[in-house]
Amino acid sequence: MDEVSLGVEIGGTFTDLVAYGPAGLRTVKVPSTTHAPEQGATTAVREAFADLGAVATVVHGSTVATNAVLERRGERVGLLVTAGFGDLLELQRQDRIDTTVLKYRKPQALVPQSDVVEVIERMAADGRVIQEIDRASAEAALDALAATGIDTVAVCLLHSYRNPAHELAVAELAAQRHPGLTVVLSHQVSPEPREYERASTTVLDAYIRPTVDGYLGRLGHTLETGGFAGDLHVMQSNGGAMPADIVRRNAIRMLLSGPAGGVSAAAVGIMAGWAPFAAFLSRLFPARVRYSGTAFSFQLAGILGGAFAPTIGVALYAGFGTPYAVATYLAIACAISIICSLLVRFVPDDDVEQIGERASSHAEA
């Protein structure tokens, strides 16, 4: 069977697909289905290939996780912290995006104070146990959160990146007392120092995990039903690709999945010689190179990624306290995306194929 690789990216208006295989390069554009994004992706795949059994790899980029955060449509999350650190998300950091605004207010935390509970335990910065975890307080905290109807709990205990024993104990208790409770542990999501950064990252993972898990589960099931037996990978925020089953348990890695594909494509373009630029951005998907993203992703993130990705990162980190940054990014990105869509129509197909071959040779080297 000839190997075929697909790249699928879901945008707000259109879902784009690029296929590369023995028959060459092929693109498909279909309307996105906002109520069920996976339907647009599967429609594009089926339009490209009637027999999904011929497809070896599908690499998928999506803004599903990003939209869930932007629109505040994530799961209700409870937070379990070390005793004395209940105000962790409220205090945040001293940093301010705009120091000239006199009426500045810190971004609203994803977890309200009422859904934060404390557990008696203490770990030293070097991983030594200062105070063993009080199982009674941990059980009471889990019971209190479950009683309010919370289904997802983020756990961020002090210095768990050095010694995760207490977080693992909480997860064990949760599995015993509340088997249906989803527990997200900070030492697994972000095993790094600085409690606020680790806590906020863990909370964000828990906030979008049900959305990402359900979405990728439905997408995988639909593809398998259509005969697909290959590998389904998802674009990460860092531009790499990861198996969908792993992303379902590490949802935070998909937060900037959509735009990241274009940044990775730009990197491959540099290796390939970078010309013609417009053709590369919107039509390249080299064989054996798992860089997702199509017309929208390439054009939007490939051109603006280097200049505007930090703006998006700051806006996300601050809880979107400055909507002007996000609005400006989207406006400029859309304008340049439209321009590139027009430019690419004047690029010969043989130029596209040439770039694909050069990128593939660099990747194999």
Buried (B, 14 or more C-beta within 10 A) or exposed (E): EEBBBBBBBBBBEBBBBBBBBEEEBBBBBBEBBEEBBBBBBBBBBBEBBEEBEBBBBBBBBBBBBBBBBBEEEBBBBBBBBBBEBBEBBEEBEEEEBEEEEEEEEBBEBBBBEEBBBBBBBBBEEEEEEEEEBBBEBBBBBBEBBBEEEBBBBBBBBBBBBBBBBBBBBBBEBBEEEBEEBBBBBBBBBBEEEEBBBBBBBBBBBBBBBBBBBEBBBBBBEBBEEBBBEBBBBBBBBEBBBBEBEEBBBBBBBBBBBBBBBBBBBBBBBEBBEEEBBBBBBBBBBBBEBBBBBBBBBBBBBBBBBEEBBEBBEBBBBBBBBBEEBBEEBBEBBBEBBEEBBEBBEEBEEEBBBBBBEBBBEBBEE
